Amino acid sequence: MKLKDVLQDLEILSCSADPEVEINGICYDSRAVRPGNLFVAVRGFTVDGHRFIPKAIEMGAAAVLCESVPDQPGPYVQTGDSRLGLALTSRAFFGYPAREMTMIGITGTSGKTTSSYLLKHLLESKLGIKVGLIGTNGNMIGDTFLHSEFTTPESCELQGLFRKMADEGCHCVVMEVSSHSLSLDRVAGIRYDVGMYTNLSQDHLDFHGDMESYASAKKLFFSRCDTMCVNADDDWADFMCRDETCRILRYGLREGAELRAENIRMSPGGIQFIACLGEERVETRMAIPGLFTVYNALGVMAIGLSLGLSLQDCADALGTTTGVKGRLELLPTDGDYEIVVDYCHKPDALEKVLKTLRPGTRGRLIVVFGCGGDRDRLKRPIMGNIAAQYADLCVVTSDNPRTEDPQAIINEILEGMENSQTPKQVICDRTEAIAWAIDNARPGDVILLAGKGHEDYQVVGHEKRHMDEREIVAAYLKKRNHA
């Protein structure tokens, strides 16, 4: 593809590159540049890609896209925003693949992953189409799983993934849209047929600074959607919908929502409710417990309705869904107690999961949890307070400490538990903490392993070490039984 075609959507400030030169790829990491690539110099938070322009030219880049004119001679294209430029050039290079598929995006603090899997199942079972999925647990093209490092990949990888999905016959893409991806233009240039907003609670304040900025980042998504399905019960819903011109379909439990749930019945084995749309009433059953499952189901139904499915079709499909890895996932045990794995690593999510597990707990509710390093420190004492408030025994341990001291993170968690009488045990090593919880479990107890969920690793320093809680539990039970 010629450079002029790759650049067709950009505002160009100046240019020394030959517009007729052939471009065979787009790259933003100078170490990965190949001859014939367009190198995009992106200003990062710790490293400025402009520093590596000479290296990219040396590696054979056919041209450089940058915000500042390079000091050294070479083929460059100057634009006002390299991040936006990366998204728009990638979109053009891969042939605008998103336009070939129905695009559905889900944003919000909690519920994105579960909702995306529920929706994928709904579309595949009722429309018989191949669906691409992009999210926290990884990416999927139909039944083929692809590992991913980020909830929403960088724009170049994202557009390449869209191209692969379209080429392999996907009619629809369901993707999680993170606040980072909106703020950093990873999803720039993508038009969504339908979007879904789940909720907003404290998270990512290390990046956004405050809740208002976090909410504003989420709100950016609304302008990119033709239809938005909005959780009307969320405290930020009015802010999100204010001054928006897209079609908005509200769902929730309260009056004023077009799609509502009534007569909700919950048990440890799942939920039942009546889905109400105007005068229509449809019985809905799901084998996933928790009030948040009702909200996830309503949001997915709202998307289904927006795509032309009937309320009955949506209810029928949701009734055949199974759980999502790392979301209220029940592990095998060797006695009269239960172990549940969940990704809840935010205050609101931890509270919801503990409240969900409480009604079905015959004995004590034990939570094993920590907080991630190099992330929002404000939530650490809040997490500690929530755990002490809703659990009967807290085992405070390490999560992904990254470059922080794990014990220092634990100490900040413990600040939120100072005035609580709830028993607690501090064990910095997460594997040892899980073993301790198992050894101290009594008949009827439920152990919640909170925070890791689907992850099969732990980040210590800059190293990603293998750690799968399913394997840890299985190995420890085997060892204990042999002993």
N, C-alpha and C positions, 0 to 999 in steps of 0.2 A: 504494500500500500504506500502511495506517495505521501510525503510529509504534509502537503497541502490538504490532503483528505483527512489525515489524522487531526489536523488543527482546525477543521472547518467550523467548530462550535466555539472557538476561543476568541477572546478579545486580545489582539496582538499589539503590543506597544512598540516593539522594534524587532528586527530580524536580520541576521546575517546568513542564515542557513538557506540552502537551495530548496525551494518548495517542491521541486521535482524529484528530490532524492528518495530512494526507496527505504521504508521503515519496516523492519521485520519483527519488531517487538518493542515493548515499553517496559522500562525498568526504573526504579527509584532507589536501588541499592547499588552503589558504584562497584561493589565487589562482584556483583552478578551480571554486569554489563557484558553483552556480546556484540561483536561487530555488526553494525546495521541497526542497533537499538536506538530508540529515543530515550535519553536519560532525563528524568524529571528531578530537579533539585528542590527537595522539600525542606522547609525549615521545621525541624523537630523541636521538642522541648529541651533536649540535652545536646543534640547534634544538628548542625546546619548542613544540609545537603550541598549547598553552594561550595563548601570547602572541597568537595570531592569532584568538582567539574573537571579539573585537569586529569584526574585519574580516570574518569569516564571517557574522556577524549582519547587518552592513551590506550584504553581497553578497546577502542574502536567504535564508540558511539557515533552514529551518523549525524546527530544533532542533540542539543541540550535545551530543555525547557526550563526557564529560570525566572526569578523575580527581579534580580539585579544583573546588569550587563557584566559578564565575566571580565576580569582584568587581562586574562590571557586571550590571544586570538583563537578563534574557532567558530564552528557553526552553532549559533545559538538562536533561540526564540524567546523574547521577553514577554511575560504576561504579568498581570497584577496579583494573581494568587496561584501558586504552584499546586497546592492541594486540590483546588477546584480544577486546575488544568490537568492534573493526573486523572481525575474522574472523567472529565469530558473527552480527553484524548483516548483513554481506555475504552470508553463507550463507543467511540467512532472506530477505533482499531478493530474491535471485535464485532463490528457490524450491527450495533444497536440490538443486541440479543433480547433484552427485556421487552422490546416491542413485539416480539414473536410469541410471548406467553402472557397469561393472566397473572398479574403481579399482586401479591397480598403481603402486607407487612404488619407485624405486631410489635407494639412498643409499650413501655410501662416498666415499673420496677420489678414486679413479681408476676408470675403466671405466663410469661412469654413462651418458655420452652414447652410446658405441658400443653398450652393452647395450640401451639404449632403442630405438635404430634397428633392431638385430637383432630385438628382441621385436616391434616394430611390423610388421616384415616377416613374422615368424612368424605372428602373429595374422591378418594380412590374407590371407596365402597359404593358410593351413590352415582358418581359420574363415570366410573370405569376409566379414569385417565391416569397418566403417569405424572407424578408430582415431585418436584424438587424441593428440598428442605434445607434451610441454612440457619444455624443457631448454635447455642451454647454447648449442647451435647455433641455437635459435629454436623456435617453436611450429608445429605442423601440425594441420590438420583434414583428415583424409584426405590428399589430395595437395596441398592448398593451404597454402603457407608463410606464416607470420606472424612478423615480426621481434619480438625480445624483448631487453630490456636486462639481465635477470637470469636466472640458472639457474631459480629459482623466483620467479615474480612476487609482488608484494605481495598480501595476501589479497583485497582488493577486486577487483583486476584478475583474480586467479586465479579467483574465483567467477564473475565475468562471463565469463571464457573457458570455464569449465565449462558455463555456460548456453548459450553459443554452440555448443559442441561437441554438447551434448545435443540442441539444437534442429535441428542440421544432420545428425543421424542417427548420431552416434558411439555405438557400443555399449561402447567400452572407452577408457580413458585410460591412457597410459603416461607417467609423469612422473619427472624427476629431483627428488629431495628433498634440498636442501642443508642443511648444518648451520645456516646462517644462518636459513633458513626455519623450522627446528624451534625454534631459540632465540628467534626473534622472532615466533612464533605465526602465521606466514603460512599454515601448513597446519593450524592449529587447527580442530577440528570436522569434520575429514575422516576417514572410516573407509576403510581400504584392504583390499580383498579379499586381495591378495598384496603382499608387499614383498620386496625383495632387498637384501642387504648385501654389498658387494663387498670392501672392504678399508679399512684406516686407515693413513695415513702422514702425515708432517709437512706441514701446510698450515693456513692461516687462524689461526695462533697470534697474529697481531696482534689478532684478534677474541676468540678463546677463552682466550688466555693460556698454556695448557699442554695437553699431550696428553690428560691425564685429563679436563679440561673439554671438550675437543673430542670425545673418545669418549663422554662423558656426553650431549652434545648429540645425537650420532648414535643413541645408545641410546633416546632419547625416541621414535624412530620405531617401535620394536618394539611398544610398548603400543597403537599405533594400527592394527595389522595383525592380520587373522585368521590368516594364514600368513606366515612369514618364511623366505625361502631364503637361507642363510648360507654364505659362504665359510669352510669349516671349517679351512682351512690358514692363515688370517690370524691373526696374533699376538693380536689383540683379540677373536677370535670367542667365546672362553669368557666374557669380560667382557660382551659383547653379549647372550649367551644366558642369562646368570645371572638366576634368579628370574623369567624371563618365562613368561607363561601361554599365549601364542599357539602354534599349531602350528609347529614348526621343522623344515625340510627342509635338511639339510646337504649341500653339494657340495664337491668338491675332488679332490686326487690321492692323499691319504693314506687309510689304513685308518680306518674310523669314519665316513666320509662315506657317506650313503645313495646318492648319485649320484656316480660317480667316472669319471675318465678314465684309461685304460690304453693302453699301446703307442703313446705319442705320437711322431709323426714330424713334424719341422719343416723347412721349406725357405723360401727367399726368396719363393716364390710362395704360401705358405699353410701350413696345418696339417692333419694327419690324426690321429685317435685313435679308440679304442673307448670309447663311452659305456656304462657299466655300472650297472644298477639291479637289485639282487638277482641273479637268474640270467640276466637279459636282457643281451645284448651287441649293440650297434648301431654299425656303422662310420659315422664322421662326418668329413666333409671340408669345409674352408672356405678360400676364397681370400684370407684375411687372415692375415699372418704373426704370429708371436710367441706365447710361452707365455701371455701375458695374454689372448690370444684364446681359448685353451682355457678359462680361468677365466670369461671373459665368456660363452662358449658354454654352459658347464655351468650358470651362473646362469640364463640365459635358458631352457634346457631344464627346469630345476627349476621355473620359473614356469609353463612350458607344462604340465608334469605336474600342477602344483597346480590348473590350470584344466581338467584332464580330457583333455589331448592325450596321445597315445602317444609313447614315446621315439622310435619310428621316424618319426612325423610331424615331431617337432622336428628330428631329424637331416636329414630330407629338405629342410625349409624352410631350415635354416642353410646347406645346401649350395648354395643358389641366391642367397645374399646377395652384395652387392658392398660395397666400402669406404664409409666415412663421411667426409665432407668434413673435412679438417684432421686426420685420424687416419691416419698412415702413407700420406698421399696422394702419389702419384708424379707429378711434373711433367715435361712434355716438355723435352728438352734438345737441344743441337746437336752432341753428341759422345759419346764412349764413357765417359760418367760419368752418375751419377744424382743427382737432387735430390728429396728427400723432405720434405714439410711435416708437422709433427705439433704438437699442442697441448701437448705435455709441458712444463709450466712449474713442476713440483714435483720435488723431488729423486728420489723413488721412480719417478715416471713417466719422467724423463729417463734414469735408469739402465736401466729396462726397455726403452725404445726403442733405446738404444744397443746393448744386449745383443742385441736382436732383429735389428738391422741388421748386426751384426758378421759372422755366418756367411756372409752373401751378399755381403760386400764384398771384391772382388778386389784393390783398391788400398788407399787410405787412407780412414778414416772421419773426415770433417770435420764439426764441429758449430758452427753459428752460433746464439748464444743470449745472453740477458740475463735480468734479473729485473725484475718490476714494482715501481714506486714506491708508497709509502704502503701497503705490505703487509708481511708477515712478513719482517723483516730477517735473522732467524736462518738462514734457508735459503740466503741468498746465497753465503756461503763453502762451504756444503755442495754447492750446485749446481756451483760452480767446481771443487771437488775431484772430483766425479763425472765432470764433463766431461773433466778432465785424466786421470782414471783409465781411462776407457773409449773415448775418442776418440784419434785420431792427430794431430789438429790442431784447436785451439780458436780460434774467432773470437768474441771477447767484444764485445758490442754493447748497444744499448738495446732494451728491450721496451716497456712502457707506463710511462714515467717518472712520469707524473702530476705532482704538485707537487714532486717531489724533483729534485735535480741528477743528470742521467744519469751523469755521470762519477763522482760519489760512489757511486752504486749499483755501477758497474763496479769501483771500487776495493774494495768489500766482497766482490765475487765473486772478485777476484784474490787476496784473502787466503787463499782455500782452495786456490790453485794455487801457492803460494810454494815448496813443497818438491817440485814436479813438474818433470820434464824434458820434458814434452810441449810441443811448440812452440805458441805462442799469438800471436794478432794482436789488437790492441785498436783497434776502429774504432767510434766512438760513434754515428755515423749508420748506421742499420740498412740503408738502401738501398745505401749505399756498402759496407757489410760484405758484403752478399749479392753485389754485383758483384765484390768482391775474391775471395771464395770461388770464384766461377765462373771468374774469370780464372786462378786458381791451381790449378784442378782438373786432375788427370792422368787418363789412361785407367785405368778400373777404380775410380776414387774414388766415394764416396757422400757427398753433402753433405746434412746434416740441418739444416733450418731449424726450430729448436725454439722453442716458446713461444707463437706466434701462432695456428697452426692454422687454424681456420675464420674467425678474426677478419679483417675487412677494414678495420681502422682502427688508429690508434695514439693513445693518450691522452697529450697533452702539456699540463701544467698542468691546467686544467679543460676543455680543448678536445679534442674527438674529431676527429682528422684522418684522411682516407681513406688507407689503406695496405693493399693486398692483395698478399701475396707472390707470388701467381700472376701478377698483372699486372706486378709488378716484374721477375720472372724473364723473362717473355715479352718485355717491352719492352727489357730489357737485351740479351737474345740477338738480338733484331731489330736493335738499334742496332749491336751488335758485328759481326754478319754483314754489314750494309751497309757498315761501315767497312772 
